[in-house]
Amino acid sequence: MRGMNNQLKKLRALAQHAENRRTETGIPRVAMVQGEIPEHMLAAVYEPMINLILQGSKSMTIADRTLHYDPATYFVMSIDLPAVGQVHPSASGEPYLAVSLTLDPVVLTTLLADLPKPLGQHEQDSGFSVAAVTPELMDAWVRMLHLMGRPEEIAALAPVYEREILYRVLQGPHGWMLRDIAAPDSAMARVNLAIQHIRQDFAEPIRVDALAQLASMSVSAFHRHFKAVTALSPLQYQKRVRLLQARTLMVANASSVTRAAFEVGYESATQFSRDYTRVFGLPPSRDAVRILGETRSSTQH
């Protein structure tokens, strides 16, 4: 336990210059964040990643599932997922602090090709979960973040440490998840093909039978696997992506509610407002005003 605490102290010291938004480290695919993060910035379609909390805690809500994690745990997301996050300072008041590694399918596939195939089959299907952190995983993260102070070593050593972080996760309870997303014939990888299609053409009506064909599954099997992986049906997934995009249009581009609704594929502004209120808790126009007010307030401080 003392060793883990020392590792955490080292990681906190290394990441102390993180800002309250995604902060690049100079290391490919590695980022950090610290402090209070506006709620609207934590509602997004998250990319596949490994996320390690160094201080404070975070909750992630995907559909009707909420997962909580803190410095004793790490979070893995193996596919693009629309989620809502919340971050909290530690019990003694220190700001939230975390580091993340975005998953690169090529790196993962290359690593898996060098490893023996695991025995037995897993029975889980979800594309996201939380697990207890290990000293070996923390050690790999310490070595990785040390490279921020040694930029001349990044090209040579970052790929080695990235493989080690992935290897440590592969040895843990999330290992099957990373294997499945990198295996082209797995149900998760085939569902991921449909997810990428939905994300690219989110404003267009989707046909579940066409998505099932893309995933090489029957409609019933596709629906079952999609829901298991994302906790959402294909139509619910598309709806979340549309609503998140509409929120961005209203806040960043000052689009009207009606224009945002039509741009993301809704045929009825009334239905859009109903769905938006159900997901975000406020009607779209009031939510946009609230977010813009929060943004102005944070830039003034």
HELIX and SHEET records of a PDB file:
HELIX    1   1 ARG A    2  LEU A   14  1                                  13    
HELIX    2   2 GLU A   39  LEU A   42  5                                   4    
HELIX    3   3 PRO A  105  ALA A  113  1                                   9    
HELIX    4   4 PRO A  135  HIS A  146  1                                  12    
HELIX    5   5 LEU A  147  GLY A  149  5                                   3    
HELIX    6   6 PRO A  151  GLU A  153  5                                   3    
HELIX    7   7 ILE A  154  GLN A  171  1                                  18    
HELIX    8   8 GLY A  175  ALA A  182  1                                   8    
HELIX    9   9 ALA A  187  GLN A  200  1                                  14    
HELIX   10  10 VAL A  208  LEU A  214  1                                   7    
HELIX   11  11 VAL A  219  THR A  230  1                                  12    
HELIX   12  12 PRO A  234  ALA A  252  1                                  19    
HELIX   13  13 VAL A  257  GLU A  263  1                                   7    
HELIX   14  14 ALA A  269  PHE A  280  1                                  12    
HELIX   15  15 PRO A  284  GLN A  300  1                                  17    
SHEET    1   A 6 THR A  23  GLU A  24  0                                        
SHEET    2   A 6 VAL A  30  GLN A  34 -1                                        
SHEET    3   A 6 LEU A  97  THR A 102 -1                                        
SHEET    4   A 6 MET A  49  GLN A  55 -1                                        
SHEET    5   A 6 THR A  73  MET A  77 -1                                        
SHEET    6   A 6 PHE A 128  ALA A 132 -1                                        
SHEET    1   B 4 ALA A  43  TYR A  46  0                                        
SHEET    2   B 4 LEU A  81  HIS A  88 -1                                        
SHEET    3   B 4 SER A  57  ILE A  62 -1                                        
SHEET    4   B 4 ARG A  65  TYR A  69 -1                                        
END                                                                             
